[in-house]
Amino acid sequence: MVLDERGTALSSQAFAAKLGHWRDEGVRETRFLIGPADGHSAETRAAADLCLALGPATWPHLLARAMLAEQLYRAWSILVGHPYHRD
């Protein structure tokens, strides 16, 4: 998965559904690539299973990592029915 401002912005529910689908299909691992300020190359974006945008703004790497970690936790909570994420 490539994180790039030109990617698709997903809701938390859609992000959880994507991860849940990959899990159910037997995908063993997911790698997250956080790119440089100018984004990933067209080749990298085209080769990715998903090009995800955290929004149209450019974020520092440490903040992007924290935002991704939050979305991963939120996706987990959605998939297991934990009340952390409100419906």
Secondary structure, 3 states (H helix, E strand, C coil): CEEEEEEECCCHHHHHHHHHHHHHCCCCCCCCEECCCCCCCHHHHHHCCCEECCCCCCCCHHHHHHHHHHHHHHHHHHHHCCCCCCC
